[in-house]
Amino acid sequence: MVDHSSADQIPPELVQAIRQTQAERERLRQAHPELFAAVSAAMFHRDPVEINYHFNTDEYDAEAGTVIPRLKDCASAGEVANVLHEEFVRWFGAETAGPRERYLPLSEDIWAMWTGRAS
């Protein structure tokens, strides 16, 4: 019997997409290190999908990497809540992500960071 690792079973196009996403997130982190760290930390603190186990502080880096580029299209904390909810549904599914209202406190935090950065 041949032992195939799970990496051997991942389609090459998916591996390429994952690597591209990781590279884009790293470019974003390098371009805006303070904002990236602050958004990720706020997500970790608010922990909307309860994955904060108090030791893996970069747990929300992937989500921060998809939310931050969308902030430029937001005109209010409410719109940030929409973005957060959409991204968390995409990352975790609707059931785990929960209702949009769950993201309101986090959206206020991120909106304050974003508008403070822009002024």
C-alpha positions in Angstrom: 0.0 0.0 0.0 1.3 3.4 -1.0 1.2 6.1 1.7 0.1 9.4 0.1 0.5 12.5 2.3 -2.3 15.0 2.2 -0.1 17.4 0.3 0.1 15.0 -2.6 -3.7 15.1 -2.8 -4.0 18.8 -3.0 -4.6 20.0 -6.6 -1.6 22.1 -7.8 -3.9 25.1 -8.7 -5.1 25.1 -5.1 -1.6 25.1 -3.8 -0.7 28.0 -6.1 -3.8 29.9 -4.9 -2.9 29.4 -1.3 0.7 30.5 -1.9 -0.5 33.6 -3.7 -2.9 34.5 -0.9 -0.1 34.1 1.6 2.2 36.3 -0.4 -0.5 39.0 -0.8 -1.0 38.9 3.0 2.7 39.2 3.6 2.9 42.2 1.2 0.0 43.9 3.0 1.6 43.2 6.4 4.9 44.8 5.2 3.2 47.8 3.6 1.0 48.6 6.6 2.6 46.8 9.6 0.9 48.9 12.3 -2.6 48.7 10.8 -2.2 44.9 10.1 -1.1 44.2 13.6 -3.8 46.4 15.2 -6.6 44.8 13.1 -5.4 41.3 13.8 -5.0 42.1 17.5 -8.6 43.5 17.6 -9.9 40.4 16.0 -8.0 38.3 18.5 -9.3 40.3 21.4 -13.0 40.4 20.2 -12.7 36.8 19.0 -15.9 36.7 17.0 -15.7 33.0 16.1 -14.1 31.9 19.4 -10.7 30.6 18.2 -8.7 32.6 20.7 -7.0 30.2 23.0 -4.8 32.9 24.5 -1.6 31.7 23.0 -1.8 32.0 19.2 -2.0 35.7 18.8 -1.7 35.6 15.0 -4.8 33.4 14.8 -6.7 36.1 12.8 -3.9 37.2 10.5 -5.6 35.5 7.5 -8.8 37.3 8.1 -7.1 40.6 8.7 -5.4 40.1 5.3 -8.7 39.9 3.5 -10.5 42.6 5.5 -7.9 45.4 5.4 -7.9 45.8 1.5 -11.7 46.2 1.6 -11.7 49.1 4.2 -11.0 51.7 1.5 -14.5 51.0 0.2 -16.2 51.5 3.6 -17.8 54.8 4.6 -18.9 53.8 8.2 -18.5 51.3 10.9 -21.7 49.6 9.7 -20.1 49.0 6.3 -17.0 47.5 8.1 -19.4 45.2 9.9 -20.8 44.1 6.6 -17.2 43.4 5.3 -16.3 41.5 8.5 -19.4 39.4 8.3 -18.9 38.6 4.7 -15.3 37.7 5.2 -15.9 35.5 8.3 -18.7 33.7 6.4 -16.3 33.1 3.6 -13.6 31.8 6.0 -15.7 29.9 8.4 -19.1 29.3 6.9 -22.4 31.0 7.9 -23.1 28.9 11.0 -19.7 29.5 12.6 -19.6 33.1 11.6 -22.9 33.8 13.1 -25.0 37.0 12.7 -23.7 40.3 11.4 -24.5 41.9 14.8 -21.7 39.8 16.3 -19.2 42.0 14.4 -20.5 45.4 15.5 -18.1 45.9 18.4 -15.2 44.8 16.3 -16.3 47.0 13.4 -16.3 50.0 15.7 -12.7 49.2 16.8 -11.5 48.7 13.2 -13.3 51.9 11.9 -11.7 53.9 14.7 -8.3 52.5 13.6 -9.0 53.1 9.9 -10.3 56.7 10.3 -7.6 57.6 12.8 -5.0 56.4 10.3 -6.5 58.4 7.5 -6.6 61.7 9.4 
